[in-house]
Protein backbone atom coordinates (compact mmCIF):
# COMPACT_ATOMS: atom_id res chain seq x y z
CA UNK A 1 0.00 0.00 0.00
CA UNK A 2 1.42 3.37 -1.07
CA UNK A 3 0.29 6.24 1.11
CA UNK A 4 0.21 9.27 -1.17
CA UNK A 5 0.35 11.74 1.76
CA UNK A 6 3.43 10.23 3.40
CA UNK A 7 5.62 12.95 4.88
CA UNK A 8 7.67 13.69 8.02
CA UNK A 9 5.01 16.27 8.86
CA UNK A 10 2.02 14.01 8.24
CA UNK A 11 1.23 13.29 11.89
CA UNK A 12 1.22 17.02 12.63
CA UNK A 13 -0.95 17.67 9.56
CA UNK A 14 -3.52 15.10 10.65
CA UNK A 15 -3.54 16.39 14.21
CA UNK A 16 -3.94 19.97 13.07
CA UNK A 17 -6.90 19.32 10.80
CA UNK A 18 -8.78 16.91 13.05
CA UNK A 19 -11.81 18.17 14.96
CA UNK A 20 -12.42 16.45 18.31
CA UNK A 21 -16.05 17.55 18.15
CA UNK A 22 -16.49 15.84 14.78
CA UNK A 23 -14.85 12.65 16.05
CA UNK A 24 -17.18 12.64 19.06
CA UNK A 25 -20.15 13.17 16.76
CA UNK A 26 -19.10 10.18 14.65
CA UNK A 27 -18.47 8.00 17.70
CA UNK A 28 -21.95 8.92 18.91
CA UNK A 29 -23.36 8.06 15.48
CA UNK A 30 -21.92 4.54 15.61
CA UNK A 31 -23.32 4.06 19.12
CA UNK A 32 -20.05 3.50 20.98
CA UNK A 33 -20.81 2.87 24.66
CA UNK A 34 -18.90 2.58 27.91
CA UNK A 35 -17.28 -0.84 28.36
CA UNK A 36 -17.35 -1.73 24.66
CA UNK A 37 -14.25 -2.74 22.70
CA UNK A 38 -13.06 -0.74 19.69
CA UNK A 39 -10.41 -1.22 17.01
CA UNK A 40 -9.39 1.57 14.62
CA UNK A 41 -8.01 0.42 11.25
CA UNK A 42 -5.62 3.10 10.01
CA UNK A 43 -5.36 4.89 13.35
CA UNK A 44 -2.55 7.20 12.14
CA UNK A 45 -1.57 9.65 14.91
CA UNK A 46 -4.28 8.36 17.24
CA UNK A 47 -6.85 11.13 17.44
CA UNK A 48 -9.78 8.71 17.22
CA UNK A 49 -8.51 6.04 19.63
CA UNK A 50 -7.88 8.68 22.30
CA UNK A 51 -11.46 9.92 22.04
CA UNK A 52 -12.75 6.34 21.99
CA UNK A 53 -10.75 5.48 25.11
CA UNK A 54 -12.27 8.42 26.95
CA UNK A 55 -15.75 7.18 26.04
CA UNK A 56 -15.43 3.46 26.73
CA UNK A 57 -13.56 3.73 30.03
CA UNK A 58 -12.48 0.19 30.89
CA UNK A 59 -13.31 -1.13 27.38
CA UNK A 60 -10.48 -2.39 25.16
CA UNK A 61 -9.23 0.13 22.57
CA UNK A 62 -6.74 -0.79 19.86
CA UNK A 63 -5.17 1.28 17.08
CA UNK A 64 -3.87 -0.48 13.97
CA UNK A 65 -1.59 1.17 11.43
CA UNK A 66 1.01 0.08 8.87
CA UNK A 67 3.41 2.85 9.90
CA UNK A 68 5.66 2.29 12.91
CA UNK A 69 6.34 6.04 13.02
CA UNK A 70 2.62 6.83 13.23
CA UNK A 71 2.14 4.29 16.00
CA UNK A 72 5.07 5.76 17.93
CA UNK A 73 3.54 9.22 17.56
CA UNK A 74 0.11 8.00 18.67
CA UNK A 75 1.53 6.13 21.66
CA UNK A 76 3.59 9.13 22.79
CA UNK A 77 0.61 11.49 22.68
CA UNK A 78 -1.59 8.99 24.54
CA UNK A 79 1.02 8.73 27.28
CA UNK A 80 1.27 12.51 27.47
CA UNK A 81 -2.48 12.62 28.06
CA UNK A 82 -2.36 9.83 30.63
CA UNK A 83 -4.20 7.30 28.43
CA UNK A 84 -2.08 4.25 29.13
CA UNK A 85 -4.84 1.72 28.39
CA UNK A 86 -4.76 2.13 24.59
CA UNK A 87 -2.94 -0.66 22.73
CA UNK A 88 -1.36 -0.38 19.28
CA UNK A 89 -0.62 -2.96 16.62
CA UNK A 90 1.42 -2.57 13.43
CA UNK A 91 -0.03 -4.37 10.42
CA UNK A 92 -0.50 -3.89 6.69
CA UNK A 93 -4.22 -4.61 6.38
CA UNK A 94 -5.21 -6.40 3.21
CA UNK A 95 -7.44 -9.45 2.98
CA UNK A 96 -8.97 -11.70 5.61
CA UNK A 97 -6.47 -12.55 8.34
CA UNK A 98 -3.95 -9.91 7.27
CA UNK A 99 -4.11 -7.86 10.47
CA UNK A 100 -3.11 -10.79 12.66
CA UNK A 101 -5.86 -9.89 15.13
CA UNK A 102 -8.12 -12.53 16.69
CA UNK A 103 -11.51 -13.06 15.06
CA UNK A 104 -14.94 -12.53 16.63
CA UNK A 105 -13.54 -10.27 19.35
CA UNK A 106 -14.42 -6.57 19.11
CA UNK A 107 -17.70 -4.71 19.50
CA UNK A 108 -16.67 -2.12 16.92
CA UNK A 109 -14.26 -2.02 13.98
CA UNK A 110 -13.74 1.48 12.57
CA UNK A 111 -12.08 2.97 9.49
CA UNK A 112 -12.20 6.74 8.99
CA UNK A 113 -10.31 8.35 6.08
CA UNK A 114 -8.56 5.01 5.52
CA UNK A 115 -10.31 3.25 2.64
CA UNK A 116 -9.84 6.22 0.30
CA UNK A 117 -6.12 5.35 0.21
CA UNK A 118 -6.49 1.55 0.17
CA UNK A 119 -5.90 -0.34 -3.12
CA UNK A 120 -8.17 -3.20 -1.93
CA UNK A 121 -10.93 -1.58 0.11
CA UNK A 122 -13.32 -4.52 -0.11
CA UNK A 123 -10.65 -6.88 1.25
CA UNK A 124 -9.96 -4.47 4.11
CA UNK A 125 -13.66 -4.30 5.00
CA UNK A 126 -13.83 -8.10 5.03
CA UNK A 127 -10.95 -8.16 7.52
CA UNK A 128 -12.78 -5.62 9.68
CA UNK A 129 -15.84 -7.87 9.63
CA UNK A 130 -13.75 -10.88 10.64
CA UNK A 131 -12.44 -9.29 13.84
CA UNK A 132 -15.79 -8.09 15.24
CA UNK A 133 -17.97 -10.46 17.25
CA UNK A 134 -21.33 -11.67 15.88
CA UNK A 135 -23.62 -8.71 16.49
CA UNK A 136 -20.63 -6.37 16.44
CA UNK A 137 -20.54 -3.37 14.14
CA UNK A 138 -18.28 -2.39 11.26
CA UNK A 139 -18.09 1.40 10.81
CA UNK A 140 -16.87 3.00 7.58
CA UNK A 141 -16.47 6.77 7.25
CA UNK A 142 -14.92 8.42 4.21
CA UNK A 143 -15.05 11.26 1.71
CA UNK A 144 -16.81 11.67 -1.62
CA UNK A 145 -15.31 14.33 -3.88
CA UNK A 146 -11.98 14.67 -2.08
CA UNK A 147 -10.01 17.48 -3.80
CA UNK A 148 -12.22 17.23 -6.91
CA UNK A 149 -15.28 19.42 -6.43
CA UNK A 150 -14.60 23.09 -7.11
CA UNK A 151 -16.48 25.95 -8.79
CA UNK A 152 -16.01 27.79 -11.09
CA UNK A 153 -13.05 25.63 -12.11
CA UNK A 154 -11.34 26.75 -15.35
CA UNK A 155 -11.52 23.94 -17.95
CA UNK A 156 -7.71 23.70 -18.39
CA UNK A 157 -7.21 23.29 -14.63
CA UNK A 158 -10.07 20.78 -14.51
CA UNK A 159 -8.40 18.68 -17.21
CA UNK A 160 -5.07 18.75 -15.39
CA UNK A 161 -6.71 17.68 -12.13
CA UNK A 162 -8.48 14.83 -13.92
CA UNK A 163 -5.12 13.57 -15.18
CA UNK A 164 -3.53 13.80 -11.73
CA UNK A 165 -6.51 12.02 -10.13
CA UNK A 166 -6.23 9.24 -12.73
CA UNK A 167 -2.54 8.82 -11.87
CA UNK A 168 -3.31 8.63 -8.16
CA UNK A 169 -6.04 6.06 -8.75
CA UNK A 170 -3.38 3.70 -10.11
CA UNK A 171 -1.87 3.77 -6.59
CA UNK A 172 -5.17 2.94 -4.90
CA UNK A 173 -6.42 6.45 -4.10
CA UNK A 174 -10.17 6.80 -4.62
CA UNK A 175 -11.48 10.36 -4.18
CA UNK A 176 -15.07 9.10 -4.55
CA UNK A 177 -14.89 6.18 -2.12
CA UNK A 178 -17.63 7.57 0.12
CA UNK A 179 -20.42 6.64 -2.26
CA UNK A 180 -19.12 3.04 -2.38
CA UNK A 181 -19.01 2.32 1.36
CA UNK A 182 -22.52 0.89 1.56
CA UNK A 183 -21.77 -1.37 -1.38
CA UNK A 184 -18.64 -2.67 0.40
CA UNK A 185 -20.55 -3.33 3.63
CA UNK A 186 -23.23 -5.29 1.83
CA UNK A 187 -20.72 -7.16 -0.35
CA UNK A 188 -18.93 -8.65 2.67
CA UNK A 189 -22.21 -9.86 4.14
CA UNK A 190 -22.96 -7.29 6.84
CA UNK A 191 -26.58 -6.93 7.94
CA UNK A 192 -28.80 -3.99 8.90
CA UNK A 193 -26.62 -1.58 6.95
CA UNK A 194 -27.41 2.08 7.55
CA UNK A 195 -25.94 5.21 5.98
CA UNK A 196 -25.79 8.95 6.58
CA UNK A 197 -24.32 11.69 4.40
CA UNK A 198 -22.94 14.95 5.77
CA UNK A 199 -21.18 18.00 4.33
CA UNK A 200 -17.44 17.88 4.97
CA UNK A 201 -15.29 20.41 3.15
CA UNK A 202 -17.50 23.42 2.53
CA UNK A 203 -15.62 26.56 1.59
CA UNK A 204 -17.46 29.44 -0.06
CA UNK A 205 -15.10 32.31 -0.76
CA UNK A 206 -11.71 32.54 0.90
CA UNK A 207 -11.25 30.02 3.74
CA UNK A 208 -10.54 31.18 7.28
CA UNK A 209 -6.86 31.22 8.33
CA UNK A 210 -6.94 27.76 9.96
CA UNK A 211 -8.65 26.13 6.99
CA UNK A 212 -6.31 27.94 4.59
CA UNK A 213 -3.26 26.64 6.47
CA UNK A 214 -4.67 23.08 6.43
CA UNK A 215 -5.36 23.20 2.70
CA UNK A 216 -1.95 24.70 1.98
CA UNK A 217 -0.20 21.87 3.82
CA UNK A 218 -2.42 19.24 2.20
CA UNK A 219 -1.91 20.45 -1.36
CA UNK A 220 1.81 21.13 -0.94
CA UNK A 221 2.43 17.71 0.63
CA UNK A 222 0.59 15.98 -2.20
CA UNK A 223 2.41 18.12 -4.77
CA UNK A 224 5.83 17.28 -3.38
CA UNK A 225 5.06 13.56 -3.24
CA UNK A 226 3.53 13.50 -6.72
CA UNK A 227 6.44 15.19 -8.49
CA UNK A 228 9.28 13.52 -6.55
CA UNK A 229 8.35 10.15 -5.08
CA UNK A 230 5.27 9.01 -7.01
CA UNK A 231 5.51 10.35 -10.56
CA UNK A 232 8.93 12.01 -10.94
CA UNK A 233 8.63 11.93 -14.73
CA UNK A 234 5.77 14.44 -14.33
CA UNK A 235 7.66 17.05 -12.35
CA UNK A 236 6.21 19.74 -14.60
CA UNK A 237 2.81 19.16 -12.95
CA UNK A 238 3.97 20.97 -9.79
CA UNK A 239 2.47 24.18 -11.13
CA UNK A 240 -0.97 22.52 -11.33
CA UNK A 241 -1.00 22.01 -7.56
CA UNK A 242 0.05 25.61 -7.02
CA UNK A 243 -2.75 26.78 -9.32
CA UNK A 244 -5.27 24.62 -7.42
CA UNK A 245 -4.15 26.07 -4.10
CA UNK A 246 -4.51 29.61 -5.42
CA UNK A 247 -8.00 28.71 -6.64
CA UNK A 248 -9.06 27.32 -3.24
CA UNK A 249 -7.75 30.39 -1.42
CA UNK A 250 -9.49 32.82 -3.77
CA UNK A 251 -12.52 34.68 -2.40
CA UNK A 252 -14.51 34.10 -5.60
CA UNK A 253 -14.48 30.28 -5.56
CA UNK A 254 -16.15 27.33 -3.85
CA UNK A 255 -14.74 23.95 -2.75
CA UNK A 256 -16.77 21.17 -1.15
CA UNK A 257 -17.06 17.45 -0.47
CA UNK A 258 -19.39 15.03 1.30
CA UNK A 259 -18.80 12.56 4.10
CA UNK A 260 -20.49 9.15 4.02
CA UNK A 261 -21.02 7.23 7.26
CA UNK A 262 -21.92 3.54 6.91
CA UNK A 263 -22.46 0.94 9.60
CA UNK A 264 -23.23 -2.76 9.25
CA UNK A 265 -23.76 -5.53 11.78
CA UNK A 266 -21.97 -8.87 11.62
CA UNK A 267 -24.61 -11.60 11.48
CA UNK A 268 -24.43 -14.96 13.25
CA UNK A 269 -22.72 -17.54 11.08
CA UNK A 270 -20.78 -14.94 9.05
CA UNK A 271 -17.90 -16.30 7.01
CA UNK A 272 -15.41 -14.60 4.72
HELIX and SHEET records of a PDB file:
HELIX    1   1 UNK A   10  UNK A   17  1                                   8    
HELIX    2   2 UNK A   20  UNK A   30  1                                  11    
HELIX    3   3 UNK A   47  UNK A   56  1                                  10    
HELIX    4   4 UNK A   68  UNK A   80  1                                  13    
HELIX    5   5 UNK A  115  UNK A  117  5                                   3    
HELIX    6   6 UNK A  121  UNK A  131  1                                  11    
HELIX    7   7 UNK A  155  UNK A  169  1                                  15    
HELIX    8   8 UNK A  177  UNK A  180  5                                   4    
HELIX    9   9 UNK A  181  UNK A  187  1                                   7    
HELIX   10  10 UNK A  209  UNK A  224  1                                  16    
HELIX   11  11 UNK A  225  UNK A  230  3                                   6    
HELIX   12  12 UNK A  232  UNK A  237  5                                   6    
HELIX   13  13 UNK A  238  UNK A  249  1                                  12    
SHEET    1   A 7 UNK A  87  UNK A  90  0                                        
SHEET    2   A 7 UNK A  61  UNK A  65  1                                        
SHEET    3   A 7 UNK A  38  UNK A  41  1                                        
SHEET    4   A 7 UNK A 106  UNK A 112  1                                        
SHEET    5   A 7 UNK A 132  UNK A 144  1                                        
SHEET    6   A 7 UNK A 254  UNK A 265 -1                                        
SHEET    7   A 7 UNK A 150  UNK A 151 -1                                        
SHEET    1   B 7 UNK A  87  UNK A  90  0                                        
SHEET    2   B 7 UNK A  61  UNK A  65  1                                        
SHEET    3   B 7 UNK A  38  UNK A  41  1                                        
SHEET    4   B 7 UNK A 106  UNK A 112  1                                        
SHEET    5   B 7 UNK A 132  UNK A 144  1                                        
SHEET    6   B 7 UNK A 254  UNK A 265 -1                                        
SHEET    7   B 7 UNK A 191  UNK A 204 -1                                        
END                                                                             
